Amino acid sequence: MRYKTLLRPSAIFVLITTLYLAIYFLFLSGLIGSFLIQERVFNALGFLNLISLIGFSFLGLFLGERIEIQNCNFKVRYQIPETLLFTLILAINVIASVSIYNGVLSNLIHGRSIFSLSFLISLMGNAYRNVIVWGEGYTILNNLFFVSISFSSYYYQKTHYKKYKFIIYYNIVLIVLSSLLYGARIKFVVLFTIVFLNYLRKNKYLKKVNFSKLLIILLAIIFLLSFWGGVRGVVNNVYKKWTDNIFIWNFRVFTDYFVSTTMFSVEGLGSDKNVSLSEIRDNLGPYEIRGYTNFGRYIDIYRSFGLFPFPFLFTFLTSFIYGIVWKSFDKGRKFGLLFYPYVFYFVAEGLRIEPLLVLDFQFILIVMFLLYLLPVKL
């Protein structure tokens, strides 16, 4: 198998969806345990709706991957110089840097030893989440770092100008910092996806997959994510209510995401009313479950659009577009190289969240598209 095949959205979707369903059924059978999810819920109608939505998603990806949109060459009278684009990228970094300082750092540096290990662990455990404003203002604006690293990576490959390389390094450091400050693993995962896919597309795309190296990378990521998720319960000592073994706690908290996400979808899609996240959580476990579970991609779409037919159309059309973006990426075109790392991440989220319904991602994609439309003279 070549990396080209492995990076196809349909292949990733099948792999990750199978993983979600497998872990869910292993939990239902009792082969995988949980400290927080104490009810084993299965709703036949909800499961049928879930499988149907998964099928529409796969169909959209499958068909979209086979559509190739030709480049439309328009004569543009005026093209902005590359130096002006770089100035815009610098401005974006200034805005994002000010935002991360005003949004988080300014609230944390007073009276705290921010360079200590205990402070780092507390950050990862979301101990300071109460001093952070989420989902608006500065939080949204510091996502401009993702816009910057996407365009800097593309133009560095095109021009090999070192100034873009410095911007890339700066963005990596600031996105990792932002991920720690917000206790948001999702930022780290998106960053890794952008960097890793750019590397594979440039250096390994048509080569055979080195499964041993890939497995090591995946295990390292899983360890980091499980540790990061589990440390929340360690920081506030919640884990001691259930076990003295931190490693078992971390592992079960990690698998809880797969179990709870699938279970929420099965429960919610089988209901005749627009159920809330709190209602489902109350039926599954104790209060502590609230910090370790996700609502689910398809139940979120259901709540936003109703059960039929709009969720099916939404999942099909978005997946169809994802397949087209992959085709552009496969051909090495600018649009695909810029946007497919995000599409890859959206697909790899599996059943967990619908990123297109999240304001942070909407903001990133809109700004990226506006910059993409600028005719740049290289």
C-alpha positions in Angstrom: 0.0 0.0 0.0 1.2 3.5 -0.9 0.7 6.6 1.2 -1.5 7.9 -1.6 -4.0 5.1 -0.9 -3.8 5.5 2.9 -4.5 9.2 2.7 -7.7 8.8 0.8 -10.6 10.1 2.9 -12.8 7.1 2.2 -10.0 4.8 3.5 -9.5 6.9 6.7 -13.3 7.1 7.2 -13.7 3.3 7.0 -10.8 2.7 9.4 -11.9 5.2 12.1 -15.6 4.4 11.9 -14.8 0.7 12.3 -12.7 1.5 15.3 -15.5 3.5 17.0 -18.1 0.8 16.4 -15.7 -2.0 17.5 -14.8 -0.3 20.8 -18.5 0.4 21.4 -19.5 -3.2 20.9 -16.5 -4.4 23.0 -17.8 -2.2 25.7 -21.4 -3.6 25.3 -20.0 -7.1 25.6 -18.1 -6.3 28.7 -14.6 -6.8 27.2 -13.8 -3.1 27.6 -14.6 -1.5 30.9 -15.3 2.1 32.0 -15.2 3.9 35.3 -17.6 6.7 34.2 -20.0 5.1 31.7 -22.1 2.8 33.9 -24.9 2.0 31.6 -24.7 -0.2 28.5 -27.2 1.4 26.1 -28.2 0.1 22.7 -31.2 1.4 20.7 -32.0 -0.5 17.5 -33.7 2.4 15.7 -30.9 4.8 16.7 -28.2 2.3 15.5 -30.0 1.9 12.2 -30.1 5.7 11.7 -26.5 5.9 12.7 -25.5 3.2 10.2 -27.6 5.0 7.5 -25.8 8.3 8.1 -22.4 6.6 8.1 -23.4 5.0 4.8 -24.4 8.4 3.2 -21.0 9.8 4.4 -19.1 7.0 2.8 -21.1 7.3 -0.4 -20.4 11.0 -0.6 -16.6 10.4 -0.1 -16.6 7.5 -2.6 -18.3 9.6 -5.4 -16.4 12.8 -4.6 -13.1 11.1 -4.9 -13.9 10.3 -8.5 -14.8 13.9 -9.5 -12.0 16.0 -10.9 -12.6 19.7 -11.4 -10.3 21.2 -14.0 -8.4 24.3 -13.1 -10.1 27.4 -14.5 -7.5 29.8 -15.9 -8.6 33.4 -15.7 -6.6 36.2 -16.9 -6.0 38.6 -14.0 -4.9 42.1 -14.8 -3.3 42.7 -11.5 -1.6 40.2 -9.2 -0.4 41.2 -5.8 3.3 40.7 -5.2 4.4 37.8 -3.0 5.9 40.3 -0.6 2.5 41.7 0.1 1.1 38.3 0.8 4.0 37.7 3.3 3.1 41.0 4.9 -0.5 39.8 5.3 0.8 36.6 6.9 2.9 38.6 9.3 -0.2 40.7 10.2 -2.1 37.5 10.8 0.6 36.4 13.2 0.6 39.7 15.1 -3.2 39.5 15.6 -3.0 35.9 16.7 -0.1 36.6 19.1 -1.9 39.5 20.7 -5.0 37.4 21.0 -3.3 34.5 22.7 -1.7 36.9 25.2 -4.9 38.9 25.9 -7.1 35.8 25.9 -5.1 33.5 28.1 -1.6 34.5 29.1 -2.5 37.8 30.7 -4.9 35.9 33.0 -2.4 33.3 34.0 0.9 35.0 34.6 -0.1 36.8 37.7 0.9 35.0 40.9 1.8 31.7 39.3 5.1 30.0 38.5 4.3 29.4 34.8 7.6 27.6 34.1 7.1 24.8 36.7 6.1 21.2 35.8 3.1 21.4 38.2 1.8 24.4 36.3 2.1 22.5 33.0 0.3 19.5 34.4 -2.4 21.8 35.8 -2.8 23.4 32.3 -3.2 20.1 30.7 -5.8 19.1 33.3 -7.8 22.3 32.6 -7.3 23.5 36.2 -7.4 27.1 34.9 -10.2 26.9 32.5 -12.3 29.2 34.6 -10.0 32.2 33.7 -10.3 31.6 30.0 -13.1 32.9 27.8 -14.1 30.2 25.3 -15.7 30.4 21.9 -15.5 34.1 21.2 -13.2 37.0 20.7 -9.5 36.3 21.4 -10.1 32.5 21.4 -11.4 32.6 17.9 -8.7 35.0 16.7 -5.7 32.9 17.9 -6.9 30.3 15.4 -5.3 32.5 12.8 -2.1 30.6 13.5 -3.6 27.7 11.6 -4.2 29.9 8.6 -0.7 31.2 8.8 1.0 27.7 9.0 -1.1 26.4 6.1 -0.2 29.2 3.7 3.4 29.4 4.9 3.9 25.7 4.3 2.5 26.0 0.8 4.6 29.0 -0.2 7.7 27.6 1.4 7.4 24.6 -0.8 6.9 26.9 -3.8 9.6 29.4 -3.2 11.9 27.9 -0.5 12.2 31.4 1.0 13.5 31.0 4.6 11.2 33.7 5.8 8.3 31.2 5.5 10.3 28.6 7.3 10.7 30.9 10.3 7.0 31.6 10.3 6.3 27.8 10.2 8.5 27.2 13.3 6.9 30.2 15.1 3.4 28.9 14.3 4.3 25.4 15.6 5.5 26.8 18.9 2.5 29.1 19.4 -0.1 26.5 18.4 1.5 24.0 20.9 1.5 26.8 23.5 -2.2 27.6 22.7 -3.1 23.9 22.9 -1.5 23.7 26.4 -3.0 27.0 27.6 -6.5 26.0 26.6 -6.1 22.4 27.6 -7.2 21.6 24.0 -5.8 18.5 22.5 -7.7 19.2 19.3 -5.3 22.1 18.5 -2.3 19.8 18.8 -4.0 17.1 16.6 -4.9 19.6 13.9 -1.3 21.0 13.9 0.2 17.5 13.6 -2.2 16.7 10.7 -1.2 19.8 8.8 2.6 19.3 9.3 2.5 15.5 8.7 0.3 15.6 5.5 2.5 18.4 4.0 5.5 16.2 4.7 3.9 13.0 3.2 2.6 14.8 0.2 6.0 16.3 -0.6 8.3 13.4 0.3 6.4 10.1 0.6 3.1 10.3 -1.4 3.9 7.7 -4.0 6.1 5.5 -1.8 5.1 2.3 0.0 3.8 2.8 3.6 6.3 2.0 6.3 3.9 0.4 8.7 6.4 -0.1 11.5 7.3 3.6 11.6 3.6 4.6 11.2 2.6 2.3 14.1 5.2 3.9 16.4 3.9 7.4 15.5 0.3 6.3 16.1 1.2 4.7 19.5 3.0 7.8 20.6 0.0 10.0 19.7 -2.4 7.6 21.4 -0.2 7.7 24.5 -0.1 11.5 24.5 -3.8 11.8 24.0 -4.7 9.2 26.6 -2.3 10.8 29.1 -3.6 14.3 28.3 -7.2 13.2 28.7 -6.6 11.2 31.9 -4.6 14.0 33.6 -7.8 16.0 34.0 -9.1 13.5 36.5 -5.6 13.2 38.1 -5.3 16.9 38.7 -8.6 17.2 40.6 -8.2 13.7 42.1 -11.4 12.4 40.6 -9.6 9.2 39.5 -9.1 8.2 43.2 -12.9 7.7 43.5 -12.6 4.8 41.0 -9.0 3.4 41.0 -5.5 3.8 42.3 -4.0 2.8 39.0 -3.4 6.0 36.9 -2.5 4.0 33.8 -5.8 2.1 33.8 -7.6 5.3 34.4 -5.9 7.0 31.4 -6.7 4.0 29.1 -10.3 3.9 30.1 -10.8 7.6 29.8 -9.4 7.4 26.3 -11.7 4.5 25.2 -14.6 6.4 26.8 -14.5 8.9 24.0 -15.2 6.2 21.4 -17.8 4.5 23.6 -19.7 7.6 24.7 -19.6 9.2 21.3 -21.2 6.2 19.6 -23.6 5.6 22.5 -24.8 9.2 22.5 -25.5 8.9 18.7 -27.3 5.6 19.1 -29.4 6.9 22.0 -30.1 10.3 20.5 -30.9 9.1 16.9 -33.3 6.6 18.4 -35.3 9.3 20.2 -38.5 10.9 19.0 -37.5 14.2 20.5 -34.6 16.5 20.2 -32.7 15.2 23.2 -30.0 17.2 24.9 -26.5 16.2 25.8 -27.2 16.6 29.5 -30.2 14.3 29.3 -28.2 11.5 27.7 -25.3 12.0 30.2 -27.6 11.8 33.2 -28.8 8.4 31.9 -25.3 7.0 31.5 -23.2 7.7 34.6 -22.3 10.0 37.5 -21.6 13.7 37.4 -17.9 13.1 36.5 -18.8 11.8 33.1 -19.5 15.3 31.9 -15.8 16.1 31.5 -14.8 13.1 29.5 -17.5 12.5 26.9 -18.5 14.0 23.5 -21.9 14.4 22.0 -21.2 12.9 18.6 -21.1 14.1 15.0 -24.4 12.7 13.8 -26.5 13.5 16.8 -25.2 17.1 16.5 -26.3 17.2 12.9 -29.6 15.7 13.9 -30.1 18.5 16.5 -29.2 21.1 14.0 -31.2 20.0 11.0 -33.8 17.5 12.2 -33.7 13.7 11.5 -35.0 13.5 7.9 -34.0 14.3 5.2 -31.6 17.1 5.9 -28.9 15.3 8.0 -28.6 12.7 5.2 -28.2 15.5 2.6 -25.8 17.4 4.8 -23.5 14.3 5.4 -23.6 13.3 1.8 -22.9 16.8 0.4 -20.1 17.6 2.8 -18.5 14.2 2.3 -18.8 14.6 -1.5 -17.0 18.0 -1.3 -14.3 16.3 0.9 -13.7 13.8 -1.8 -13.3 16.5 -4.4 -10.8 18.3 -2.2 -8.8 15.1 -1.9 -8.7 14.9 -5.7 -7.3 18.4 -5.8 -4.7 17.4 -3.2 -3.9 14.2 -5.1 -3.2 16.3 -8.2 -0.9 18.6 -6.3 -3.1 21.7 -6.8 -3.1 24.7 -4.5 -6.6 24.4 -3.3 -6.2 20.7 -2.2 -2.7 21.3 -0.7 -4.1 24.1 1.5 -7.5 22.6 2.5 -7.1 18.8 2.4 -5.2 18.6 5.8 -8.3 20.0 7.4 -10.6 17.7 5.4 -8.4 14.8 6.5 -8.8 15.9 10.1 -12.6 16.3 9.7 -12.9 12.8 8.4 -10.5 11.3 11.0 -12.6 12.7 13.8 -15.0 9.9 12.8 -18.2 10.0 14.9 -16.9 12.4 17.5 -17.7 16.0 16.3 -18.9 17.7 13.2 -16.2 20.4 12.7 -18.2 22.4 10.1 -20.7 23.2 12.9 -17.9 24.5 15.1 -17.3 28.3 15.0 -13.5 27.9 15.3 -13.3 25.8 12.1 -15.8 28.0 10.3 -13.6 31.0 11.0 -10.4 29.3 9.9 -11.9 28.0 6.6 -13.5 31.4 5.7 -10.2 33.3 6.3 -8.3 30.7 4.3 -10.7 30.8 1.4 -10.4 34.6 1.3 -6.6 34.4 1.2 -6.8 31.7 -1.4 -8.8 33.9 -3.7 -6.0 36.5 -3.8 -4.1 36.4 -7.1 -0.4 36.1 -6.0 2.5 36.7 -8.3 5.4 34.4 -7.6 
